[in-house]
């Protein structure tokens, strides 16, 4: 009986997913591709949430960072799709659904705790950030917070644009424009047929075969970061700024690898550190 119930629930889930996918495809038939926005380039990069500014100025997007201590916040100008700020913020989360832009378009007040009224005031011109009391947040920032599921699809005012996560690549955002609006915007230039519209494909990072790669898992990377030493494969890896200045790697003769402290942050941010023919790849 339990097995039959599980199968029944599974079939319902598959049906709902299929219906959602079909619904999006049907809706997109009235739109056409406009632009694709790329998030950060690292292994853990993934779109978390999107938010359209209610004052019709900005699109906000959050992406997972390579370290759980950070989060990426991208702010783009609506309709021109030009980047305003692309920030890596020291916060475990940003709840965009509880965040707000000010009416003048100068600041974003980003909620950084799912249960608390804690906010960062972010200057959209400079990118500077400062914690502020909820009383300073426009629109009653001290109200009881509402916990919601993150949304990765949004529409602009009038539903003229649909913004959603690229189904192929987790760290890309697609923007589609309503066909009627596109025709109005381009009536003097002549519309380009859909079959001539070419989307940029993601550049797949290729690892050169000439690299000697050492992969470290999450526990190994923690040891390297905390103690400045790690035994990996046949190598002793140590962190030392002074000795790293003269270090050169030879896969046949090297037994001790010396890396600077900055390499730790490079692995956290970019997923890897490269020195000549040596490549140390961090946890995925």
C-alpha positions as CSV (number, residue, x, y, z in Angstrom):
1,X,0.0,0.0,0.0
2,X,2.8,2.4,0.9
3,X,4.6,1.6,-2.3
4,X,1.4,2.4,-4.4
5,X,1.0,5.6,-2.5
6,X,4.6,6.6,-3.2
7,X,4.1,5.9,-6.9
8,X,0.9,7.9,-7.0
9,X,2.6,10.9,-5.4
10,X,5.5,10.6,-7.8
11,X,3.2,10.5,-10.8
12,X,1.4,13.6,-9.5
13,X,4.8,15.4,-9.1
14,X,5.8,14.5,-12.6
15,X,2.5,15.7,-14.0
16,X,2.8,19.1,-12.2
17,X,6.3,19.6,-13.5
18,X,5.2,18.8,-17.0
19,X,2.3,21.1,-16.8
20,X,4.5,24.0,-15.5
21,X,7.0,23.4,-18.3
22,X,4.2,23.3,-20.9
23,X,2.6,26.4,-19.4
24,X,5.9,28.4,-19.6
25,X,6.4,27.3,-23.2
26,X,2.9,28.3,-24.1
27,X,3.4,31.7,-22.5
28,X,6.7,32.3,-24.2
29,X,5.0,31.9,-27.6
30,X,3.8,35.5,-27.2
31,X,7.4,36.7,-26.5
32,X,10.8,36.6,-28.1
33,X,14.4,36.4,-26.9
34,X,15.9,39.7,-25.8
35,X,19.1,39.0,-23.8
36,X,20.8,36.6,-21.5
37,X,22.6,37.7,-18.3
38,X,25.4,35.6,-17.0
39,X,26.0,35.2,-13.3
40,X,29.4,34.5,-11.5
41,X,31.7,32.0,-13.1
42,X,32.5,29.3,-10.6
43,X,31.4,25.7,-10.0
44,X,28.7,26.5,-7.4
45,X,27.3,29.5,-9.3
46,X,23.5,29.2,-9.4
47,X,20.6,31.7,-9.6
48,X,18.8,31.8,-6.3
49,X,16.2,34.6,-6.7
50,X,15.0,37.4,-8.9
51,X,13.1,40.6,-8.0
52,X,11.7,43.4,-10.2
53,X,11.8,46.8,-8.5
54,X,8.2,48.0,-7.9
55,X,9.3,51.5,-8.9
56,X,10.2,50.1,-12.3
57,X,14.0,50.9,-12.2
58,X,16.0,47.8,-11.4
59,X,16.2,44.0,-11.7
60,X,17.9,42.4,-8.7
61,X,19.3,38.8,-8.8
62,X,21.1,36.7,-6.2
63,X,23.5,33.9,-7.0
64,X,25.2,31.3,-4.8
65,X,28.9,32.1,-4.1
66,X,31.8,29.7,-3.9
67,X,31.8,30.0,-0.1
68,X,28.7,29.8,2.1
69,X,29.9,32.9,3.9
70,X,29.1,35.0,0.8
71,X,26.4,35.7,-1.7
72,X,26.5,37.4,-5.1
73,X,24.0,40.3,-5.7
74,X,23.6,41.6,-9.2
75,X,21.6,44.8,-9.9
76,X,20.7,45.6,-13.5
77,X,18.8,48.5,-15.1
78,X,15.4,47.4,-16.4
79,X,14.9,47.6,-20.1
80,X,18.5,48.6,-21.0
81,X,19.8,45.5,-19.1
82,X,23.0,47.4,-18.2
83,X,24.8,46.3,-15.0
84,X,24.5,48.8,-12.1
85,X,26.3,46.7,-9.5
86,X,27.7,43.2,-9.4
87,X,28.6,42.6,-5.7
88,X,30.0,39.8,-3.6
89,X,28.5,40.4,-0.2
90,X,29.6,38.9,3.1
91,X,26.3,37.5,4.1
92,X,24.9,33.9,4.1
93,X,21.7,35.0,2.4
94,X,19.7,37.9,1.0
95,X,16.0,37.6,1.0
96,X,15.0,39.7,-2.0
97,X,11.3,39.2,-1.4
98,X,11.7,41.1,1.9
99,X,14.1,43.6,0.4
100,X,13.2,47.0,-1.2
101,X,14.5,49.8,-3.3
102,X,13.9,53.4,-2.4
103,X,11.6,55.5,-4.5
104,X,14.5,57.6,-5.9
105,X,16.4,54.6,-7.0
106,X,19.5,55.3,-5.0
107,X,19.6,52.4,-2.5
108,X,18.6,48.8,-2.0
109,X,17.7,47.8,1.5
110,X,18.6,44.1,1.5
111,X,17.2,41.8,4.1
112,X,20.0,39.4,5.3
113,X,18.1,37.1,7.7
114,X,15.1,35.0,7.0
115,X,13.7,35.5,10.5
116,X,15.1,38.9,11.6
117,X,14.6,42.5,10.5
118,X,18.3,42.9,9.6
119,X,19.1,45.0,6.6
120,X,22.1,46.2,4.6
121,X,21.7,49.6,2.9
122,X,23.5,49.3,-0.4
123,X,24.5,52.4,-2.4
124,X,23.7,51.6,-6.0
125,X,26.2,54.2,-7.3
126,X,29.2,53.1,-5.2
127,X,28.3,49.6,-4.0
128,X,29.1,50.7,-0.5
129,X,27.2,48.7,2.2
130,X,26.2,49.5,5.8
131,X,23.9,47.8,8.3
132,X,20.9,49.8,9.2
133,X,18.0,49.7,11.7
134,X,14.8,48.4,10.2
135,X,13.2,51.8,11.1
136,X,15.3,53.3,8.3
137,X,13.9,50.9,5.7
138,X,11.2,52.5,3.5
139,X,7.8,50.9,3.6
140,X,7.8,49.7,7.3
141,X,10.9,47.6,7.4
142,X,10.1,46.7,11.0
143,X,7.0,44.7,10.1
144,X,6.9,41.0,10.9
145,X,8.8,39.2,8.2
146,X,7.1,36.8,5.8
147,X,9.0,33.7,4.9
148,X,8.5,32.7,1.2
149,X,10.0,30.4,-1.4
150,X,12.5,32.0,-3.7
151,X,11.2,33.0,-7.1
152,X,13.4,32.5,-10.2
153,X,10.8,33.9,-12.6
154,X,9.5,37.5,-12.6
155,X,7.6,39.9,-14.9
156,X,7.9,43.6,-15.4
157,X,5.0,46.1,-15.1
158,X,2.5,45.3,-17.8
159,X,4.0,41.9,-18.3
160,X,6.0,43.3,-21.2
161,X,9.1,41.3,-20.2
162,X,9.5,37.8,-18.6
163,X,12.7,37.1,-16.7
164,X,13.6,33.6,-15.7
165,X,16.4,31.1,-15.0
166,X,17.9,29.6,-18.1
167,X,16.8,25.9,-18.3
168,X,20.2,24.8,-19.5
169,X,22.6,26.8,-17.3
170,X,21.9,27.5,-13.6
171,X,23.9,30.7,-13.5
172,X,22.2,32.4,-16.5
173,X,19.1,34.5,-16.6
174,X,17.0,34.9,-19.7
175,X,14.9,37.9,-20.6
176,X,12.1,37.7,-23.2
177,X,10.2,40.7,-24.6
178,X,6.5,40.7,-25.7
179,X,6.4,40.5,-29.5
180,X,4.1,43.4,-30.0
181,X,6.4,45.7,-28.0
182,X,9.4,44.5,-29.9
183,X,7.7,45.4,-33.2
184,X,6.8,48.9,-31.9
185,X,10.4,49.4,-30.7
186,X,11.9,48.3,-34.0
187,X,9.3,49.4,-36.6
188,X,11.8,51.9,-38.1
189,X,14.6,49.4,-38.4
190,X,12.6,46.4,-39.7
191,X,12.1,43.4,-37.5
192,X,14.7,40.6,-37.5
193,X,13.0,37.2,-38.1
194,X,13.2,34.8,-35.2
195,X,15.2,32.3,-37.1
196,X,18.0,34.9,-37.4
197,X,18.1,35.6,-33.7
198,X,21.1,33.7,-32.3
199,X,21.5,33.3,-28.6
200,X,25.0,33.3,-27.1
201,X,26.0,29.8,-25.9
202,X,27.8,29.5,-22.6
203,X,31.5,29.2,-23.0
204,X,32.4,25.8,-21.5
205,X,35.6,26.1,-19.6
206,X,38.2,23.7,-20.9
207,X,41.0,22.5,-18.7
208,X,44.3,22.3,-20.6
209,X,45.8,18.8,-20.7
210,X,49.2,20.4,-19.9
211,X,48.0,21.2,-16.3
212,X,48.9,18.9,-13.4
213,X,45.7,19.0,-11.4
214,X,45.3,18.3,-7.7
215,X,41.7,18.0,-6.5
216,X,40.9,18.8,-2.9
217,X,37.6,18.1,-1.3
218,X,35.8,20.3,1.2
219,X,37.4,18.7,4.3
220,X,40.9,19.0,2.8
221,X,40.4,22.6,1.8
222,X,39.2,23.4,5.3
223,X,42.4,21.9,6.7
224,X,44.6,23.8,4.2
225,X,42.8,27.1,5.1
226,X,42.8,26.5,8.9
227,X,46.3,25.1,9.3
228,X,48.2,26.2,6.2
229,X,49.2,22.6,5.5
230,X,47.8,19.6,3.6
231,X,49.1,16.3,2.4
232,X,47.5,15.6,-1.0
233,X,48.5,12.8,-3.3
234,X,52.3,12.7,-3.1
235,X,52.7,16.4,-2.3
236,X,53.0,18.4,0.9
237,X,51.1,21.7,0.3
238,X,52.0,24.6,2.6
239,X,50.8,28.2,2.7
240,X,53.6,30.7,3.0
241,X,53.8,34.1,1.3
242,X,57.6,34.5,1.5
243,X,58.5,31.0,0.2
244,X,55.9,31.1,-2.5
245,X,57.7,34.0,-4.3
246,X,60.5,31.6,-5.5
247,X,58.3,28.4,-5.8
248,X,58.3,26.7,-9.2
249,X,56.4,23.5,-10.0
250,X,57.9,20.5,-11.8
251,X,55.6,17.5,-11.8
252,X,58.6,15.1,-11.9
253,X,60.7,16.6,-9.1
254,X,58.5,18.7,-6.9
255,X,57.4,17.1,-3.6
256,X,56.5,20.3,-1.7
257,X,54.1,22.9,-3.1
258,X,54.2,26.4,-1.7
259,X,51.2,28.7,-2.2
260,X,50.5,32.3,-1.1
261,X,47.7,33.2,1.3
262,X,45.9,34.9,-1.6
263,X,45.6,31.5,-3.3
264,X,43.1,30.3,-0.7
265,X,40.8,33.2,-1.5
266,X,41.3,32.5,-5.3
267,X,40.1,28.9,-4.8
268,X,37.1,30.1,-2.8
269,X,36.1,32.7,-5.4
270,X,37.1,31.0,-8.6
271,X,37.2,27.3,-7.7
272,X,40.8,26.9,-8.6
273,X,44.4,28.3,-8.3
274,X,46.9,28.0,-11.2
275,X,50.6,28.4,-11.0
276,X,52.4,27.6,-14.2
277,X,51.6,24.0,-15.0
278,X,50.1,23.4,-11.6
279,X,46.3,23.6,-11.0
280,X,44.7,23.1,-7.5
281,X,41.0,22.6,-7.8
282,X,38.8,23.3,-4.8
283,X,35.6,21.5,-3.7
284,X,32.6,21.7,-6.0
